[in-house]
């Protein structure tokens, strides 16, 4: 049973690519007293097996930008079914970054997201399968990600709120009966953490972030996300999926201010 992300729970905790892939062997999970304290809140008394042989996670040993740290999940056991994954950043003010649910079409999981890392921390992924929970992760050296200034002033950021863009790529499986496709979805949203300051007034900007998201192809659900303040500004998700022949992807999202966004994104192949 995964930890449920709610706005109240998140706010209660607010007391406070290729160029790096070769580095991942240097940064396995480390011992963490913080995780010892967190574990019960995240998974309760559930048994946590190792995800070795099931799922690999790539993350930079030393992040180039603490506010947009890429995390890549790649399933290695082709016979397993991963139905959900919880991303935990031990030392962040709100450690549970997001809980993802995966539909059947996500198949052999290949999924990338970008997160904020506030200080040197383990970044762990807890995958759920019919056989139980499995954990893996990386140790990432980064600092200041949750308080890093937004790239746009608040007025400009809110002007484009909820706008979405799709990039879609072939992966060479077009001759298969069910082609495997790769897509990238980008959403305009400041995802304010509550720890950033307005650069003019120097007052803290209230937390305002996407708390729920769904991605559909036609009437088939691909994945869901229940997210918090650790998901980066202007969230980006890149993923592979089995194409069911529908003509579009639909993204539905809500944020903590009660805004709802829904966009139908026609499928296209571009690089």
Secondary structure, DSSP 8 states (H G I E B T S, - for coil): ------HHHHHHTTT--HHHHTTGGG-B----HHHHHHHHHHHTT--EEE-TTTEEEEE-SB-S-TTSEEEEEEE--TT--EEEEEEEETTSSS-EEEEEEE-GGG-S-EEEEEE---SSEEEEEEEEETTEEEEEEEEEB---TTTS--SS-HHHHHHTTT-EEEEEEE-S-TTSSS-EEEEEEEE----B-S--B-TTT--B---B-EEEEEEEETTEEEEEEEE-TTB-SS-EEEEEEE--S-SEEEEEEEETTS-EEEEEEE-----
